[in-house]
Amino acid sequence: MRKKLLCFFPTVLVLILIVGCSSPNEKANELFTESSQLVKKAQEVEKISYSDALKLYEKALRKIERITTKYPSSDLAVKIVQNKVNIGPYTIKEFKERIKLKSEAEKDPLACALLVVKTIEQPEKKIDALCPIANSYAKIGQKDKASEILSQTLQITRAIEDIGYKSRALCNIANSYAEIGQKEEASELLSQALQIVRTTEYTFLKPRALCNIANSYAEIGQKEEASELLSQALQIARTTEDPFSKSDALCSIAGGYAKVGQYNKALQIARTIEDTYYKSRALCDIAESYAKEGQYNKAFQIARTIEDTYYKSRALCDIPESYAKTGLKVDEKARKILHQIIMELNL
């Protein structure tokens, strides 16, 4: 019996050594398999409970992090550090960023919006959505976060091939940089947008593109640059043969001149537009600019001349809306204009 026991102990010792000495690669692979299974489970649970799914994602992430801390010499750990490992469709770095966003999104509406925007595939549409989010972060005092988002947004513009979309995207980002007080960055982006527009062979695109850049220059207070670009756009528009393109361009130019405070020029151009739709849109833009400056009576006088019913209503709507934003009480002068708007719409 004693001999049998003596023979048994070495066998057990060998088994313990074998089990206890599993290689780092095996242990790392085991953790990664467990992590992948947790992610798969989380994706199913997410359809029912976002919070429960988030806990599973975080647990999976902890297992991945354990690979690099406990088994740094394993092949898998080396690849994870080099960001050469995918978990699902994402690299480990992307996976970590998504988990962070998901965690923030549960507590913060803007973080939730940011997470949703990441599902948008079209670069130009993604930029249109990201810029307002950056502006919102800036308004609540998180300018560093706003700047981070704009930096990411700028990277997206590289994927845009269409010259018109690209210049407009740069203008939108420039406007957002101006919103957070980074006017030098805004001005640099507008210079890039201008360079892109000037190199295009498609002349019919230039007036609208130049107007977009001019409007952005006006937004950051560089009205002389804006006026110069509007003048260039007007020269090109006047030589445009296609009636549709010409009306569209003149409409944008008229609105641009209103934004820089040159109302007589704006009205003069708007009244030369033959197409009713574009003429109405131009007059609406001019009325809106008057209303924003507090010139409500002038805004009303222009609005009532608009033929298109939609743009007429929109122009009239802008007047009380602009007044409300001032926070002022309704005095007798304002009450008179509001009464005129009601009478004009036969309400």
Secondary structure as UniProt FT lines:
FT   HELIX           2..20
FT   HELIX           24..45
FT   TURN            46..48
FT   HELIX           50..70
FT   TURN            72..73
FT   HELIX           75..81
FT   TURN            82..83
FT   STRAND          86..87
FT   TURN            88..89
FT   STRAND          90..91
FT   HELIX           92..105
FT   TURN            106..107
FT   HELIX           109..117
FT   TURN            118..119
FT   HELIX           123..139
FT   TURN            140..141
FT   HELIX           143..156
FT   HELIX           157..159
FT   HELIX           163..179
FT   TURN            180..181
FT   HELIX           183..199
FT   HELIX           203..205
FT   HELIX           206..219
FT   TURN            220..221
FT   HELIX           223..238
FT   HELIX           243..259
FT   TURN            260..261
FT   HELIX           263..270
FT   TURN            271..272
FT   HELIX           276..292
FT   TURN            293..294
FT   HELIX           296..303
FT   TURN            304..305
FT   HELIX           309..326
FT   HELIX           332..344
FT   TURN            345..346
//
